[in-house]
Amino acid sequence: MTATLLIMQIVLVIFITIAVLLQKSSSIGLGAYSGSNESVFGAKGPSGFLAKATFFLGFLFVVNTVALGYFYAQSKNKSVVDAMIESTDVAAPAAIAPFEPTSVAPEANSSK
């Protein structure tokens, strides 16, 4: 399910980018390359259609993002660090006992 939503997310990003770049701006953007589109979209040109399409694609993008977040949160109950620790098969080294000094001082040579 998440793979499908992730692919859909990538496709939505591409379509939103194209829709935004095709809109008319002060420098015209990529709208200059859509020469004969005015007859297809009506008398006003593509501006009304592209604005509605951009809004709709943006709405789908937000809904898809929320759905992806929900499904990833449901499938991943552990943190990334926990998953990394479980994936390694190397056992942790045994704890080394701390050094304990002897309380008995060595006896001095008492033979005289």
MDAnalysis code that builds the backbone (N, CA, C; Angstrom):
import MDAnalysis as mda
import numpy as np

u = mda.Universe.empty(336, n_residues=112, atom_resindex=np.repeat(np.arange(112), 3), trajectory=True)
u.add_TopologyAttr("name", ["N", "CA", "C"] * 112)
u.add_TopologyAttr("resid", np.arange(1, 113))
u.add_TopologyAttr("resname", ["MET", "THR", "ALA", "THR", "LEU", "LEU", "ILE", "MET", "GLN", "ILE", "VAL", "LEU", "VAL", "ILE", "PHE", "ILE", "THR", "ILE", "ALA", "VAL", "LEU", "LEU", "GLN", "LYS", "SER", "SER", "SER", "ILE", "GLY", "LEU", "GLY", "ALA", "TYR", "SER", "GLY", "SER", "ASN", "GLU", "SER", "VAL", "PHE", "GLY", "ALA", "LYS", "GLY", "PRO", "SER", "GLY", "PHE", "LEU", "ALA", "LYS", "ALA", "THR", "PHE", "PHE", "LEU", "GLY", "PHE", "LEU", "PHE", "VAL", "VAL", "ASN", "THR", "VAL", "ALA", "LEU", "GLY", "TYR", "PHE", "TYR", "ALA", "GLN", "SER", "LYS", "ASN", "LYS", "SER", "VAL", "VAL", "ASP", "ALA", "MET", "ILE", "GLU", "SER", "THR", "ASP", "VAL", "ALA", "ALA", "PRO", "ALA", "ALA", "ILE", "ALA", "PRO", "PHE", "GLU", "PRO", "THR", "SER", "VAL", "ALA", "PRO", "GLU", "ALA", "ASN", "SER", "SER", "LYS"])
u.atoms.positions = np.array([
    [0.821, -1.193, 0.000],
    [0.000, 0.000, 0.000],
    [0.865, 1.256, 0.000],
    [1.910, 1.230, 0.840],
    [2.761, 2.413, 0.890],
    [3.559, 2.595, -0.402],
    [3.895, 1.493, -1.058],
    [4.622, 1.609, -2.324],
    [3.751, 2.284, -3.375],
    [2.479, 1.931, -3.415],
    [1.555, 2.549, -4.368],
    [1.391, 4.036, -4.077],
    [1.243, 4.370, -2.802],
    [1.090, 5.783, -2.435],
    [2.364, 6.573, -2.710],
    [3.519, 5.940, -2.541],
    [4.773, 6.621, -2.821],
    [4.936, 6.896, -4.314],
    [4.565, 5.951, -5.144],
    [4.610, 6.161, -6.595],
    [3.629, 7.260, -6.992],
    [2.446, 7.236, -6.383],
    [1.445, 8.272, -6.651],
    [1.965, 9.651, -6.233],
    [2.715, 9.697, -5.135],
    [3.284, 10.956, -4.656],
    [4.264, 11.528, -5.673],
    [5.101, 10.684, -6.226],
    [6.082, 11.130, -7.224],
    [5.387, 11.637, -8.478],
    [4.357, 10.924, -8.920],
    [3.602, 11.345, -10.103],
    [2.903, 12.684, -9.841],
    [2.335, 12.851, -8.653],
    [1.676, 14.115, -8.311],
    [2.667, 15.274, -8.300],
    [3.872, 15.035, -7.798],
    [4.888, 16.086, -7.784],
    [5.227, 16.514, -9.203],
    [5.362, 15.559, -10.090],
    [5.679, 15.884, -11.485],
    [4.540, 16.679, -12.119],
    [3.289, 16.241, -11.913],
    [2.147, 16.951, -12.498],
    [1.976, 18.345, -11.910],
    [2.197, 18.507, -10.615],
    [2.085, 19.834, -10.003],
    [3.160, 20.761, -10.563],
    [4.365, 20.249, -10.717],
    [5.449, 21.062, -11.280],
    [5.111, 21.520, -12.693],
    [4.589, 20.618, -13.489],
    [4.214, 20.975, -14.863],
    [3.079, 21.995, -14.862],
    [2.067, 21.784, -14.010],
    [0.922, 22.699, -13.966],
    [1.342, 24.091, -13.516],
    [2.254, 24.174, -12.564],
    [2.709, 25.486, -12.095],
    [3.546, 26.174, -13.160],
    [4.406, 25.432, -13.828],
    [5.254, 26.042, -14.848],
    [4.477, 26.449, -16.097],
    [3.346, 25.824, -16.356],
    [2.549, 26.193, -17.524],
    [1.696, 27.438, -17.293],
    [1.526, 27.847, -16.053],
    [0.690, 29.009, -15.779],
    [1.382, 30.288, -16.216],
    [0.567, 31.250, -16.538],
    [1.087, 32.525, -17.023],
    [1.660, 33.310, -15.853],
    [2.831, 33.856, -16.051],
    [3.464, 34.676, -15.030],
    [4.032, 35.920, -15.697],
    [4.760, 36.708, -14.948],
    [5.323, 37.922, -15.531],
    [6.354, 37.585, -16.603],
    [7.040, 36.474, -16.458],
    [8.003, 36.066, -17.471],
    [7.451, 34.951, -18.356],
    [6.187, 34.684, -18.276],
    [5.430, 33.713, -19.047],
    [5.775, 32.271, -18.689],
    [6.953, 31.948, -18.191],
    [7.305, 30.581, -17.806],
    [7.263, 29.638, -18.988],
    [6.831, 28.430, -18.779],
    [6.730, 27.458, -19.865],
    [5.417, 27.585, -20.620],
    [4.567, 28.521, -20.217],
    [3.312, 28.740, -20.920],
    [3.524, 29.190, -22.361],
    [4.679, 29.731, -22.658],
    [4.985, 30.162, -24.023],
    [5.062, 28.972, -24.967],
    [5.345, 27.804, -24.430],
    [5.465, 26.615, -25.278],
    [4.131, 25.913, -25.521],
    [3.070, 26.409, -24.905],
    [1.770, 25.773, -25.089],
    [0.926, 26.569, -26.084],
    [1.500, 26.945, -27.159],
    [0.926, 27.843, -28.150],
    [-0.537, 27.682, -28.489],
    [-0.996, 26.537, -28.944],
    [-2.370, 26.394, -29.421],
    [-3.331, 25.914, -28.340],
    [-2.951, 25.965, -27.107],
    [-3.821, 25.486, -26.042],
    [-5.031, 26.384, -25.815],
    [-4.964, 27.626, -26.266],
    [-6.058, 28.546, -26.016],
    [-7.353, 28.079, -26.676],
    [-7.271, 27.458, -27.821],
    [-8.482, 26.982, -28.473],
    [-9.048, 25.737, -27.778],
    [-8.221, 24.969, -27.141],
    [-8.670, 23.762, -26.452],
    [-9.370, 24.115, -25.147],
    [-8.836, 25.087, -24.404],
    [-9.357, 25.417, -23.091],
    [-10.436, 26.493, -23.110],
    [-10.732, 27.061, -24.232],
    [-11.787, 28.071, -24.311],
    [-11.233, 29.456, -24.589],
    [-12.129, 30.472, -24.496],
    [-11.757, 31.835, -24.848],
    [-10.796, 32.451, -23.832],
    [-10.919, 32.083, -22.576],
    [-10.044, 32.655, -21.561],
    [-8.638, 32.075, -21.610],
    [-8.469, 30.989, -22.281],
    [-7.163, 30.339, -22.320],
    [-7.040, 29.342, -21.184],
    [-5.846, 28.858, -20.966],
    [-5.654, 27.798, -19.975],
    [-5.565, 28.299, -18.534],
    [-5.621, 29.607, -18.315],
    [-5.364, 30.118, -16.966],
    [-6.379, 29.606, -15.946],
    [-7.673, 29.620, -16.272],
    [-8.679, 29.129, -15.337],
    [-8.571, 27.637, -15.109],
    [-8.376, 26.904, -16.184],
    [-8.250, 25.453, -16.074],
    [-6.997, 25.061, -15.297],
    [-5.866, 25.711, -15.603],
    [-4.620, 25.366, -14.925],
    [-4.667, 25.735, -13.442],
    [-5.355, 26.818, -13.098],
    [-5.479, 27.189, -11.688],
    [-6.293, 26.137, -10.937],
    [-7.391, 25.693, -11.544],
    [-8.215, 24.657, -10.901],
    [-7.474, 23.324, -10.833],
    [-6.758, 22.998, -11.895],
    [-5.997, 21.740, -11.913],
    [-4.881, 21.775, -10.871],
    [-4.222, 22.923, -10.727],
    [-3.155, 23.050, -9.732],
    [-3.716, 22.909, -8.324],
    [-4.859, 23.524, -8.071],
    [-5.490, 23.401, -6.757],
    [-5.874, 21.955, -6.476],
    [-6.479, 21.300, -7.458],
    [-6.901, 19.905, -7.292],
    [-5.694, 18.989, -7.067],
    [-4.632, 19.173, -7.849],
    [-3.428, 18.364, -7.679],
    [-2.770, 18.635, -6.323],
    [-2.788, 19.884, -5.887],
    [-2.245, 20.216, -4.575],
    [-3.044, 19.561, -3.460],
    [-4.358, 19.555, -3.601],
    [-5.209, 18.894, -2.613],
    [-4.928, 17.389, -2.561],
    [-4.802, 16.757, -3.735],
    [-4.466, 15.331, -3.776],
    [-3.099, 15.060, -3.154],
    [-2.157, 15.979, -3.381],
    [-0.824, 15.834, -2.823],
    [-0.861, 15.852, -1.293],
    [-1.619, 16.776, -0.730],
    [-1.719, 16.871, 0.731],
    [-2.398, 15.627, 1.305],
    [-3.486, 15.179, 0.686],
    [-4.192, 13.984, 1.161],
    [-3.277, 12.763, 1.066],
    [-2.546, 12.656, -0.016],
    [-1.629, 11.526, -0.198],
    [-0.496, 11.577, 0.828],
    [-0.016, 12.772, 1.143],
    [1.040, 12.912, 2.135],
    [0.556, 12.477, 3.512],
    [-0.656, 12.871, 3.882],
    [-1.224, 12.468, 5.172],
    [-1.416, 10.952, 5.216],
    [-1.913, 10.380, 4.119],
    [-2.117, 8.927, 4.065],
    [-0.786, 8.188, 4.177],
    [0.249, 8.683, 3.492],
    [1.566, 8.058, 3.590],
    [2.091, 8.114, 5.022],
    [1.947, 9.250, 5.658],
    [2.389, 9.371, 7.041],
    [1.658, 8.426, 7.962],
    [0.359, 8.280, 7.754],
    [-0.438, 7.374, 8.583],
    [-0.005, 5.924, 8.398],
    [0.141, 5.495, 7.148],
    [0.495, 4.100, 6.893],
    [1.922, 3.782, 7.325],
    [2.844, 4.730, 7.164],
    [4.202, 4.500, 7.639],
    [4.229, 4.411, 9.159],
    [3.439, 5.229, 9.839],
    [3.397, 5.183, 11.302],
    [2.795, 3.874, 11.787],
    [1.824, 3.333, 11.064],
    [1.217, 2.070, 11.455],
    [2.167, 0.895, 11.235],
    [2.944, 0.954, 10.172],
    [3.820, -0.174, 9.854],
    [5.135, -0.131, 10.618],
    [5.514, 1.009, 11.103],
    [6.790, 1.149, 11.808],
    [6.540, 1.544, 13.254],
    [6.458, 0.557, 14.120],
    [6.280, 0.840, 15.536],
    [7.613, 0.989, 16.252],
    [8.694, 0.644, 15.581],
    [10.015, 0.748, 16.167],
    [10.776, 1.878, 15.487],
    [11.753, 2.385, 16.197],
    [12.562, 3.457, 15.632],
    [13.578, 2.881, 14.657],
    [14.215, 3.735, 13.922],
    [15.222, 3.312, 12.961],
    [16.406, 2.682, 13.687],
    [16.764, 3.239, 14.834],
    [17.890, 2.694, 15.590],
    [17.571, 1.287, 16.072],
    [16.336, 1.048, 16.532],
    [15.958, -0.304, 16.955],
    [16.057, -1.291, 15.799],
    [15.639, -0.871, 14.626],
    [15.725, -1.749, 13.457],
    [17.172, -2.036, 13.090],
    [18.047, -1.046, 13.234],
    [19.458, -1.257, 12.922],
    [20.093, -2.216, 13.921],
    [19.723, -2.092, 15.185],
    [20.284, -2.983, 16.200],
    [19.821, -4.409, 15.972],
    [18.554, -4.593, 15.609],
    [18.044, -5.941, 15.355],
    [18.650, -6.557, 14.107],
    [18.994, -5.727, 13.128],
    [19.512, -6.272, 11.878],
    [20.962, -6.728, 12.000],
    [21.679, -6.208, 12.975],
    [23.060, -6.645, 13.145],
    [23.077, -7.930, 13.956],
    [23.865, -8.881, 13.514],
    [23.953, -10.171, 14.183],
    [25.135, -10.233, 15.136],
    [25.875, -9.165, 15.274],
    [27.047, -9.152, 16.136],
    [26.579, -8.995, 17.573],
    [27.022, -9.886, 18.419],
    [26.640, -9.822, 19.828],
    [27.454, -8.733, 20.520],
    [26.850, -8.116, 21.489],
    [27.539, -7.086, 22.248],
    [28.606, -7.739, 23.107],
    [29.740, -7.085, 23.260],
    [30.795, -7.697, 24.081],
    [30.358, -7.782, 25.537],
    [30.857, -8.812, 26.194],
    [30.517, -9.006, 27.606],
    [31.134, -7.888, 28.427],
    [30.454, -7.524, 29.474],
    [30.951, -6.461, 30.327],
    [32.202, -6.932, 31.056],
    [33.178, -6.078, 31.144],
    [34.427, -6.395, 31.831],
    [34.255, -6.010, 33.291],
    [34.633, -6.902, 34.165],
    [34.501, -6.630, 35.592],
    [35.429, -5.485, 35.974],
    [34.950, -4.578, 36.792],
    [35.808, -3.451, 37.181],
    [36.954, -3.921, 38.071],
    [38.030, -3.173, 38.039],
    [39.209, -3.508, 38.835],
    [38.929, -3.214, 40.295],
    [39.188, -4.197, 41.147],
    [39.006, -4.010, 42.580],
    [40.370, -4.137, 43.257],
    [40.871, -3.083, 43.838],
    [42.187, -3.178, 44.502],
    [42.079, -4.009, 45.778],
    [43.135, -4.695, 46.095],
    [43.150, -5.505, 47.309],
    [43.326, -4.602, 48.516],
    [42.632, -4.925, 49.563],
    [42.704, -4.094, 50.753],
    [43.859, -4.495, 51.669],
    [44.450, -5.636, 51.416],
    [45.550, -6.120, 52.256],
    [46.853, -5.686, 51.619],
    [47.638, -4.981, 52.390],
    [48.937, -4.542, 51.894],
    [49.910, -5.693, 51.998],
    [50.851, -5.790, 51.101],
    [51.827, -6.876, 51.202],
    [52.668, -6.724, 52.475],
    [52.917, -7.844, 53.087],
    [53.666, -7.813, 54.345],
    [55.119, -7.482, 54.069],
    [55.665, -6.693, 54.971],
    [57.087, -6.343, 54.842],
    [57.938, -7.498, 55.372],
    [59.088, -7.555, 54.895],
    [59.993, -8.610, 55.310],
    [60.304, -8.418, 56.801],
    [59.782, -9.289, 57.627],
    [59.931, -9.135, 59.072],
    [61.150, -9.862, 59.635],
    [61.896, -10.542, 58.826],
    [63.066, -11.242, 59.327],
    [64.228, -10.268, 59.443],
    [64.815, -10.241, 60.630],
    [65.944, -9.361, 60.841],
    [67.087, -10.096, 61.359],
])
